[in-house]
């Protein structure tokens, strides 16, 4: 069963529990914005930022080895892949 946008946001937060997310938008937008920041490495100083592909690999590894359900893992990985493709265009 595919997780809802709210469940996906909760899954993201469980992996990156030190991230402060603005809860004034719909859950899908919050999750997407957080993933964009993650892939662009915006929380790191500009001189030490890595490429989005490297951040993608690190995020996928973290998701795969997490305690999330299979459906949550698949949904998060799919969302990461879509956003990575959008960033690269």
C-alpha positions as CSV (number, residue, x, y, z in Angstrom):
1,X,0.0,0.0,0.0
2,X,1.4,3.4,-1.0
3,X,2.1,5.7,1.9
4,X,0.2,9.0,2.1
5,X,2.0,12.3,1.8
6,X,1.8,12.7,5.5
7,X,3.3,9.2,6.1
8,X,6.1,10.0,3.7
9,X,6.9,13.2,5.5
10,X,7.0,11.3,8.8
11,X,9.3,8.7,7.2
12,X,11.6,11.4,6.0
13,X,11.6,13.0,9.4
14,X,12.4,9.7,11.1
15,X,15.6,9.4,9.0
16,X,16.7,13.0,9.4
17,X,15.3,13.9,12.8
18,X,17.5,16.8,13.3
19,X,16.0,18.8,10.4
20,X,13.6,21.6,11.1
21,X,10.7,21.6,8.6
22,X,8.2,24.4,8.1
23,X,4.8,22.8,8.7
24,X,2.8,25.6,7.1
25,X,2.6,23.9,3.7
26,X,1.1,20.6,2.4
27,X,3.1,17.5,3.4
28,X,4.1,16.7,-0.2
29,X,5.6,20.2,-0.6
30,X,7.5,20.1,2.7
31,X,9.0,16.7,1.8
32,X,10.0,17.7,-1.7
33,X,11.5,21.0,-0.5
34,X,13.5,19.1,2.1
35,X,14.8,16.6,-0.4
36,X,15.8,19.4,-2.8
37,X,17.8,21.0,0.0
38,X,19.4,17.7,0.7
39,X,20.3,16.9,-2.8
40,X,21.7,20.4,-3.5
41,X,23.6,20.0,-0.2
42,X,22.4,23.5,0.9
43,X,23.0,22.8,4.5
44,X,26.8,22.5,3.9
45,X,29.2,25.3,3.4
46,X,29.6,26.0,-0.4
47,X,33.2,25.1,-0.5
48,X,32.6,21.5,0.7
49,X,29.4,20.7,-1.0
50,X,29.1,17.5,-3.0
51,X,27.3,16.8,-6.2
52,X,23.6,15.8,-6.1
53,X,24.3,12.3,-7.4
54,X,26.6,11.7,-4.4
55,X,23.9,13.0,-2.0
56,X,21.4,10.8,-3.7
57,X,23.5,7.7,-3.2
58,X,24.0,8.6,0.5
59,X,20.3,9.2,1.0
60,X,19.4,5.9,-0.7
61,X,21.8,4.0,1.4
62,X,20.4,5.5,4.5
63,X,16.8,4.7,3.4
64,X,17.7,1.1,2.5
65,X,19.3,0.4,5.8
66,X,16.6,2.1,7.9
67,X,13.7,0.5,9.8
68,X,11.1,2.0,7.5
69,X,8.5,-0.3,5.9
70,X,9.2,-1.6,2.4
71,X,6.5,0.7,1.0
72,X,7.9,3.8,2.7
73,X,11.4,3.0,1.4
74,X,10.2,2.5,-2.2
75,X,8.1,5.7,-2.1
76,X,10.9,7.8,-0.7
77,X,13.4,6.4,-3.2
78,X,11.0,7.1,-6.0
79,X,10.5,10.7,-4.8
80,X,14.3,11.2,-4.5
81,X,14.8,9.9,-8.1
82,X,12.1,12.2,-9.5
83,X,13.6,15.2,-7.7
84,X,17.2,14.3,-8.7
85,X,16.0,14.2,-12.4
86,X,14.3,17.6,-12.0
87,X,17.4,19.1,-10.5
88,X,19.6,17.8,-13.3
89,X,17.4,19.3,-16.0
